[in-house]
Each structure stands twice: as C-alpha cells, then as structure tokens.
Amino acid sequence: MRPQGRTAGHDPAGGTERGHTRGDHGMSKALIIGGGIAGTVTAMALHKAGIEAEVFEAYPTGADDVGAFLVVFANGLEALRVVDAHDPVAAHSFPARRIAVFGHDGTKVAERPIAGSGTGPGPRTLRRATLYQVLHAEAARRGIPVHHGKRLVGAETVASAGGKRVVAAFADGSRAEGDLLIGADGLHSVTRTLIDPAAPRPRHTGQHTVCGYTRATGAEPAAETYTMIRGDRAVFGCTRAPDDEIWWFANIPGAESDRTALQAVGPGEWRDRVAARFPGDATPAAALVRATGDRVIVSSAYDIATTPTWYDDTKVVLGDAAHAAAPNAAQGASMAIEDGIVLARCLRDHTDPRTAFAAYEKLRRERVEKVVAASAGLAARTGPQGPGRPATGPAGGGADGSDWLTDYRIEW
C-alpha cells in the first residue's frame, strides 16, 4: 500500500500532474449528471480547467434532505479553496474545533481537538440545503448552466469526426451530447450501472441517521464543540449554532426503508424511537430529543465498499456514485469535493477522457476506499468517536500530529 500523504502531489497515487493553467486537453464539453455537491464542484473545477460543463439534475430543485446538516472538514475546505469556493461556504456555516465525549452516566471521558482543526481551517457545519444553494449560486455566477428535472435513463457512445462522443438520454425525452459524461448521481447512481451493469448495489448498514433541532435550555453544549454521548444503546451527538439552536444527530438501528416509508413515520414517533435508546442515562440526550419539534429528518445509512469499474471510454463516476461511505466518519461531502477537483485536473492534463479517468482513479481509489472502510468500522461498533475521525487504528492521526484524512491537499 502506498503511503497516504498531505497533498495530491504526494498522495496514494504517487506523482503529481500539474503545471498548466489551461492545458491542451482536447475536450470541450462535459455532461455532469447530478447537481449535488459532487456535480456542482466538478463543474466549477472544469470551468477553471477551461472545459465547458453542463449540469443535469434529476430533481426539480437541488435541495433534497432539506433539514439535514453535515460537516465539511479541512480537507474539503482546502479543496474548495482551489476553485475559489471556500469563502462563500465558510460564510454560511459555523465552526467546531473540539469534541467532548461523555459516558452514559454523564461523566466526561475525553476531550480533544477535531482532526484537522490545528493544521488548517477548522471543520464547518451547515445544512445540506445551504451548501447546495451556495454552490449553485457560485456555479451560476460563473455562467455554468444547471438543468433541473433531468433524470438520466441512458447514455450511448457514438463515433464522430472528432472522435468518440457520448449522448445522454433523459426521462423527459430530451437528449444532450458531449465529449464525456460524469456521473455525480449519488448512491443509487444510474451512471454506475450504465458503465457496469454488474456493479455492486449499495449495502444497508442496519442504521438510520436521525437529525433534529431544538432550542431547549439547560443542556446547551459548549460553543464550537461537538458533544458526543456514548449511551448504553446508541451514540448521540450535538453542537450549538451561533444563534444558540442545538443541532443533534443519532445513529440508531433500523431496517432498510426508502424515503417514502421513512417520511410516513411521524416526527413524534421518531423522537420516541431515539429517546428510547437512552433509557435511564444521566445525560441530556433524551431530553434534547423530546424537546425537538417537527423538524426531524431521517435517512437510511448505506455504503459501497468498492466499485470495481469506475469508467469506460466516455463515462466516469465520482462521489457517492463511486464510493459511498456510512455517515459515521462524516467525510462524504469532503470526499465528493476532492473527487471533483482531482478529476478536473486529470481532464485538464490529458488529451483523451479514458486516460484522464485512469489517472483520476489511480489518484483516488486507495484513499476513498480507506475512508469507506474506516467509516464502516465506526458503524459496526458503538464508541466515543465524533464526526470525521476514527479514534484509533490506521485511519487515525499519526504520532507526529498529522492526519492522513484531513491533512490531504490538492495541488492544482
């Protein structure tokens, strides 16, 4: 296994490919399937590389999981800085620099800095919908078109005078043509199955992730801190926003359910299910959950340990479409951002898509599959880990204070 380094120039794939501002890439247009984090960042990175991109989003709007929140860590923030999108994201989020861990009896058992907070920008917390809105505003400012209501149903590689092209077909009957197609279409990716009909399906981890918001008083966590409670039957985490609203999450056991089935269970029932995981605990977890109103968001947790085939001659996948991780490590957004920057750099530096795709996979596969494995390890056990960093084992920080996960940097 190659050593994990701090920059993409010294990362799992070895050497860096840089030194151009535009490059003789020989590609003029990319079709990006999916207007979430991965797709929008990839479009901005391609714009920086001098390659035209259009984004095709299946949903009428881009703000799914409207109430859920996420963390962007130092590695994701520094990747956003490459495409000059760090500042608007920072402006719409709030920091967290420490994790405080409590046992079920209310005793503090650990406190430490969050990984990456001492070597760069500290992690930022924001709602998923806010991140979408910020990134879409940045894409619009740069003149990148985003088309909504475009659900991919097929893609065909065709010959042309200038070489191979790809034609995408959408459920509304429309079509689009480009030099390459990038599948940023998430966990249940259509692009992944078009590349490889035998691609593995997402694996349900046996958990539901439940998020909520409350203004309950008397149990506020410290500022800029994630408070993690290791209960007897579940782990609960919360943080305090600048307006003193408490944002909380819990991972609880649950059978696989689609979004419709999850939404059919009312917020009161979800509150009861989460609170019931902390019976008799001398912590504020159950009280915070019960004090929450109807702003409760639930999702099933999945991962994909490995996707054997990431690309063909004209199509490639990235983000959750290629390597979905369980939510326990909270690195999904940051991995998607990294993917988009690295793929765009490879497309800038190579003259045909397949060669660029191979370079991108070489630079990314080892790292992202290590993240998936680390997050799966966290999901498999109840422990005091907070967002983003396994506490022990090979995925943790080094003895010198370095951290392979959050110290990663991309050289453009």
N, C-alpha and C positions, 0 to 999 in steps of 0.2 A: 504494500500500500504506500502510495506516495505521501509525503508529509503534507499536512494542511498548513498553509501559510497565511500571511496577513494581507496579501494583495493578490489580485488576479494575475499579476505578473510573476508571482511566486506561489501559485495555488496548486491544487491537486493535479493539474494537467502539466505542470512544469512551466515552459517558457511563455512569455507574453507576446502578443501580436499587436503592436501599436506603432505610432509614428506618422499616421496620416490624419488629416483633418477632414478629408472627404473621400479619397480613395477611388481607384479605378475598379469599382465593384461590378460593373456590367449589369446591374439590376436596377430597374427603375420604379417598380411598384410592388408593394406587399399588401396582401389582403389579410387583415387580422380578425380572427373570429373570436369574439368575446370582448366586451367593453368594461371589464372589471379592472382590478389593479394591474394584473399582468399585461393585459391588452393595451391599456392606455399608456403605461410606462414604456412598453415596447414601441408603440407608435412615436412617442416623443424621442426615444433613443434613435430610431430610424431617421426621424426628421433631422436630428443632429448629425447623423452619418450621411445625409444627402440622399436618402432613399424615400420616395413617396410612400405613404401608408394610408389606408382607409380602414376604419374600424367598423365591424358589423356585430351589433349586439342583439341577442335574441329577444330580450325583454323590452317592453315599451319604455321603461326607464332603467337607469343603471343602478338604482339604489335598493337592491334586494337586501334582506336581513336588516331592515331599516334601523332597528333599535340596537342591534348587537354592536359591541365595541371590540377593538383589537389594539395590539401594541406593535409599533414599528421600532425595531432595535437599531443600535448604532450602525450595524452593517447595512440595513435597509436605508437608513437616513443618509449614510455616506454614498450609497448607490444613487439615491435621488439627487444628491448634490452634483453628480456627473452630468445630469440633464437639467440642472438649474431648477429643480422642483422641491428642493429641501426646504427653503424658506416658507413657501405657502403652506406646506404640510405642518411645519413647526408652529406657524401662526394659528393654526386651527386645532391644536392639540395641547396636551399638558404633560409635564414631565413626571417621571418616577425614577428615583435613584437608589432606593433601598427596598429590601424585603425583610419583613418581620414575621417570624414563624411562631405560632402558638399551638400548644397541645390541647387536647380535648378538655383538660382541667383548667384552661386559661393561663397556664404558665408559659412565659416566653422561653422558647427553646433555642432560638437562633435569630440573629440579625446580621445582614451582610449587604454590601452594595450589589445592585443588579449588574449582571455581566455587561461589560462594555461601558458602564457609566463613568469609569475612571480613566478611560483611554480615548474618549471621543464624546460625541453628543449622547446624552442620556436617552433612554427609551422614551417614546412619546405615545400617549394613549389618546384615542379618538374613536368616534363611532365609524363603523364601516361606511355608512352612507355619506358621512362628511368627507372621508378620504376619497370616495368616488367623485363627489362633487368638486373637490379641489383639483383632482387630477383631470377631470373633464374640462374644467374651466381653463386649466393650463393647456390642454390639447386644443381647445377652441381658440385660445389666444395665439397659438402657433399656426392656425389655419388647418388643423388636422380634422378631416370630416369623420363624424361618428354617426352611423345609421342605426336606428333602433327598429325593433320588430323584424329583425333578420335572423331567422333560425336556420342554421345550416342543415341541409339534408343530403348533400352530395358534393363531390369535387372530382373533376376529371383532368388529367394531364393531357395536353394536346400539343402537337408539333406546330411550329410556326417558322417563318423565315429567320427569325432571330433566335430560335432555339425553343426549348420546352416552355410552355405556359400552363397555368392552372386556371380552370373555370369553376367557380363555386356556384352551387345552386341552393336557393333558399325556399323555405316553405311557402312563401307568398308568390312563388313563380318567377321571381326576379333572379338575375344572374350577375356575376361580376368576374372580371378576368384580371390576372396579374402574373408577375414573374414567379411568385411564391405565395404560399398560404401558411399562416402562423396560427396554430390552434392554441388560443388562450381561453378556451371554453370550459375550463373548470373540471371539477371532479367527475362529472358524467359526460366527458368530452366526446362529441361526435367525431372530431378530427382524429382522436386517438384510434377509434375503430375504423376509420377510413384508411389510415396508414397500415393498421394491422387488425384485421377482423378478429384475431385470436388474442388481442391484448387483454390482460387481466382486468377483471372488474374491481371496483373499489371494495374494500373489506370493512364491514362494520365493526367497530371496536368494542361494541357492547355497552356504549355510554351515550348519554345525552348531555349536551352542554346547555346549561340554563343561565341566562343573564337577566339582570334586573337593576332597577334604580330606586333609591329611596332617599328621603330627607329625614329619616329617623334621627333623633337626638340621643345623646348619652352613650353612643358607641362608635363615634367617629374615628376612623383610622388616622394616623399621623399624616401630615402633608407630604407629598412626593414619595409616598411609600405604598407598596403593595403588602397588605396584611394577609397572610396565609394561615388558615386554621386547619390543622390536621385533626379532624374529628374521628370518632371511632368507626364511622361508616362512610365517610366521604371527605373530600378536601374542598374547602371554601376559600375564595379569595375576594378581596375588595380593595378599592382605592378611593380617594376623595378628590373630586374635581375642584377646580378653583372656586366654583360657586357653592361649595360645600355639599353638593349632591354626592351620594355614595353610589358608586358603580360596583356591582358584585357579579360573581360567576360561581358556578359549581358544576362539577362533572359527576353525574350520578348514573348508576346502572340503568339500562333500559334496552328494550328490544328495538330492532331496526324499524323505523317508521318514516314514511315520506312526509313532505312538508304539510300536506293537507291533513294527514292524520294527527300530526303534532299540533297544528293550529286548532283542531277540533276539540282538544283538551283545553279547558278554560284556564285563565291565569290563576284563579283561586286554587284549582286542583294542582297546578304546577308548584305554587307556593307551598301547598301542603306536602307534596312529594319531597321537595328539597328540605323543608324544615324537619321532616320526619327522619332525615338522615343524621340529625344531630340531637337525638333524644338524651336529655339529661346532661349535655355538655355544658360546662361552665364558661361558655364563650358567647359572643353576641351574634353568632351566625344565624341561628333560628329566629331571633328577634328581628334582625335586619330583613330577613326574607319575609316574615309575616307582616312587616311594616311597609312592604312594597305594594304599590297599586297594581294597575293592569298592564304596566309596561314590563312584561315578562316575555323573553324571546328564547325559543328552544330550537335546537338543531340536533340531528343525529351526527355522531362523530365517525369518520371514516379515515382510512389510509390506503395507500397503494405502495407496497414495499418496493416494487421495482416494475418498470415498464420496459420490456426487452427492446422494443423498437421505437425510437423517438422520431424518426424521419424517413422519408423516401426522397425521390428526386425533386419534388416541388413542395412538399408539406413537412411541417415540423410542429411539435408540441412543446409547451413550456408551462411553468407554474403547476397548479394542481392537475392539469391535464396530463402532465408527465410524471409527477412525484408528489402526490398528496400525503401530508403528514397529519397524524392525530393532532388535535388542538393543544395538547398539553405543553408542548415546547413554545407555542405562540410565535412560531417563526414563519408561518405561511405567507404573510404579506411580504416580509423581508426577502424570503426566497424568491417569490414571484418578481419582485423589483430587481433583484440581482440577475435573474434569468434574462429579463428583457434587455438590460444593459449589455450583458455579455453576448447575447445573440446578435444584437445590432452591431456590436463591434466586429464580430466574426463576419457578418454580412458585408460590412464596410471593407474588410481586409481581404476578402476572397472573391474570385471572379464568377463563381457559379454557386447556386444555392446548396447543392449536395455537399460540396467541400466545406462550405461555411457551416452547415448543420453538423458535420462530423467534428469540426473544430469546437463548436459550441458544446456538443455532448462530451467531448474529451475534457473540456474545462469544467463541466458542471456535474456530471453524473456522480462521481465519488462523493462530492460534498453533499449534494442534496439527499442521496440515499443514506448517508450517515445521519443527517438530520431526521429523516423519516424513522430510522431505527432508534435514535435517541428518544424521539417523542413517543414511539410505541412502547419503549421501556418504561417511560413515565406513566403511560396509560395503564400499564399492566400492574402497577402497584400503587398503593396509597402512601404518599410521603410528603415531606415538607417542602417540595420544590415549588418555587414560584414561577412566574411566566418567563420562559425563554432560556433557561439554562439548567440542565440536569446537574444535581448537586455533586454527584460522584461519578467515577468511571471515565472512560476515554473521551466522552463528549464534554467533560468539564474543562475548566481553565487549567492552564499549566502552572507549574510550581513557581514560575517567574512572573505570575500575574497575567500572562497572556491568555487569550481565549480564542480558540480556533473558530468559534461560531460568530462572535460579534466583532472580532478584530479584522475580519475579512474586508479587503478594499479592492476596488476595480480601477485599474489604470486605463484610461481612455486612449 
